Amino acid sequence: MKAPESGIELKDVFKKYSYDQDKVRDPAETIEWVKERFRSSGREILLKTLRIDTGRLGIPVYISLCGPDATRLTGTRKQMGKGATPEQSQASALMELAERFSFFSYFRERSLPVFSWKEAQPYCLSVRHLLMAIHDDVTSPEEAEGFLADVPLRWAPAANLTKGVDVWVPFDWFYLINEYNGPAAGNTLEEAVVQSLAEVVERHVGTLVSYRKIPTPLIDVDTVQDTAAVDLIKKFQSKGIVLYLRDFSLDTGIPSVGVLAYDPSTFPERSEIVFTVGTTPGPAKALCRALTEVAQLAGDFENRTSYKPTFPKYRSLEEASYLADVSARVSLSSLPDLSDENILEEIRKMVQSLADTQGWEVLVVNTTHPDLRVPAVYTIVPGAHFLDRATGTDFPQHMARVLVKSLPPAEAVIHLQRLTEKFGRRYDLIFFLGYALEESGNIDDALRLYEVSLNDASSDDERASVLVHIASCYRKRGEFKKALSVLDKAEALSPDMKELHHLKGVCLYNLKKHKESIESFERVVELDPGSAIDYANIASNLRELGHVREAIFLYRMALDLDPTLDFARENLEKLSASQSEIR
């Protein structure tokens, strides 16, 4: 196996803009530069940018509307930007689009090499890093490597910034943990790296603090001296918005600021409690990042938004009380400060700090799109936390997920059988083997294994999950009534599992029980307001009931949420055409 070539060559790069964020280009220049990259790419990536804030706070919020090529890859129609000035917010929205387009192009379209762990030696990442990524301190590296030896995986070349070498990284292993946590784009590769690394740290500390409710010191607002930060704070305070600024740096040696914000005059009728975290090499810019994200998500505290937060979305001040404690206060200047005029030096300091404080290594994949030519990266830090995506698991379970997600079903079955033989008869491994069999079309054997898994499951949620998959097998056979009977059992165990309500709606639709089907899909969107396919499914039921205008409205809503729903677009076009003929 030849040595990997990451294409990551970092150089000295100096800042030319440092008002609310540190950049190597003035935001106005960045806007023109990125737009020209979009225009000359030969792809329909950007439609236009649009300012969407109401103006109440005076903090600009821009979105970039995606062109069809970007929408097809990212599954979204817009990307949001943030900044203290209109230029920076617009530049941020454009860079967000470049970041997402580049990342999903790399993940979904790039032909990554496939080979086994044994073949990747001696240039691959160590098994220890894979175990660190899922916080598994039980499985031995020898056990894990023994299984991995002959498993085919997709590999990406990455720069190990900690050790200064290039390594092969099993891409899907980390994608299933981090997904969209780690991509970034910038004016230069160095700018992209520092931002992506900061975001990984930001989500790590935010996850630990919010999930464990770790007490953190309050930052005394009177100690903030940075011009942009002071101006942002005044804009919130002038509207009566309450801010709690907190030191989230923990033991990383990198400055992170958490912000809890709400407006007593509009909450809860017209606004929400907003909780954000900002991380940059310097504390003042970390605070600016967190404050501008508050503005990005809050709808100016007068329009309720439907944003999906990275961190918990608190419904009451009581739920967020640990973030409103004022007993311990610190100055903003007491936070770590790794800032430097040379962005390369900031990267070096952050990488070294994570090595010294956590024992972590920083891996960077170059995801720059060859047609777009905007520097983009995907940063991976094995050991960092991201929500609950790598908790409560271990090597065998995560390996099973990787196998069913990355291999053809028939091939996944072979390796899942090996996994079960090596690590024993476990509920989760039997379940994933059943899933692979179901996906390969072997319904009888899948049902047999699901029944075994059902008996071995240790919680109601686990049993409900297995029952939903049993019902899925019956649905695939066209046995809709039998599937519904199984789903009733699952609902009794776990009434808020959206997958069961979705499948219930599908079965009821096929039985032409459209009103009941609508009720099931409405339950899904009650649990997950962003579930585009379920709005489209409600529309399909309304169409069958003859409520054409209502169906058209919901198909459009579904496509606004997920433009990749081809069946919704086709049905919308047919219904719209029929309405035109009637007119």
Stockholm file with secondary structure:
# STOCKHOLM 1.0

chainA/1-583         MKAPESGIELKDVFKKYSYDQDKVRDPAETIEWVKERFRSSGREILLKTLRIDTGRLGIPVYISLCGPDATRLTGTRKQMGKGATPEQSQASALMELAERFSFFSYFRERSLPVFSWKEAQPYCLSVRHLLMAIHDDVTSPEEAEGFLADVPLRWAPAANLTKGVDVWVPFDWFYLINEYNGPAAGNTLEEAVVQSLAEVVERHVGTLVSYRKIPTPLIDVDTVQDTAAVDLIKKFQSKGIVLYLRDFSLDTGIPSVGVLAYDPSTFPERSEIVFTVGTTPGPAKALCRALTEVAQLAGDFENRTSYKPTFPKYRSLEEASYLADVSARVSLSSLPDLSDENILEEIRKMVQSLADTQGWEVLVVNTTHPDLRVPAVYTIVPGAHFLDRATGTDFPQHMARVLVKSLPPAEAVIHLQRLTEKFGRRYDLIFFLGYALEESGNIDDALRLYEVSLNDASSDDERASVLVHIASCYRKRGEFKKALSVLDKAEALSPDMKELHHLKGVCLYNLKKHKESIESFERVVELDPGSAIDYANIASNLRELGHVREAIFLYRMALDLDPTLDFARENLEKLSASQSEIR
#=GR chainA/1-583 SS CCCCCCCCCCCCCBCSBCSSSCBSSCHHHHHHHHHHHHHHTSSCCEEEEEECCCSSSCCCCEEEEECHHHHHHHSCSEEECCCSSHHHHHHHHHHHHHHHHHHHHHHHHSCCCEEEHHHHTTSBCCHHHHHHHTTCCSSCHHHHHHHHTTCEEEEEEEEETTTTEEEEEEHHHHHHHHTTSSEEECSSHHHHHHHHHHHHHHHHHHHHHHHHTCCCCEECGGGCCCHHHHHHHHHHHTTTCEEEEEECCTTSSSCEEEEEEECTTTTTTTCCCEEEEEECSSHHHHHHHHHHHHHHHHGGGTSCCCCCCSSCCCSSTTTTGGGSCCSSEECGGGSCCCCCSBHHHHHHHHHHHHHHHHCCCCEEEECCCTTTCCCEEEEECTTCCCTTTTSSCCHHHHHHHHHHHHSCHHHHHHHHHHHHHHHCSCHHHHHHHHHHHHHTTCHHHHHHHHHHHHHHCCSHHHHHHHHHHHHHHHHHTTCHHHHHHHHHHHHHHCTTCHHHHHHHHHHHHHTTCHHHHHHHHHHHHHHCTTCHHHHHHHHHHHHHTTCHHHHHHHHHHHHHHCTTCHHHHHHHHHHHHHHHHHC
#=GC SS_cons         CCCCCCCCCCCCCBCSBCSSSCBSSCHHHHHHHHHHHHHHTSSCCEEEEEECCCSSSCCCCEEEEECHHHHHHHSCSEEECCCSSHHHHHHHHHHHHHHHHHHHHHHHHSCCCEEEHHHHTTSBCCHHHHHHHTTCCSSCHHHHHHHHTTCEEEEEEEEETTTTEEEEEEHHHHHHHHTTSSEEECSSHHHHHHHHHHHHHHHHHHHHHHHHTCCCCEECGGGCCCHHHHHHHHHHHTTTCEEEEEECCTTSSSCEEEEEEECTTTTTTTCCCEEEEEECSSHHHHHHHHHHHHHHHHGGGTSCCCCCCSSCCCSSTTTTGGGSCCSSEECGGGSCCCCCSBHHHHHHHHHHHHHHHHCCCCEEEECCCTTTCCCEEEEECTTCCCTTTTSSCCHHHHHHHHHHHHSCHHHHHHHHHHHHHHHCSCHHHHHHHHHHHHHTTCHHHHHHHHHHHHHHCCSHHHHHHHHHHHHHHHHHTTCHHHHHHHHHHHHHHCTTCHHHHHHHHHHHHHTTCHHHHHHHHHHHHHHCTTCHHHHHHHHHHHHHTTCHHHHHHHHHHHHHHCTTCHHHHHHHHHHHHHHHHHC
//
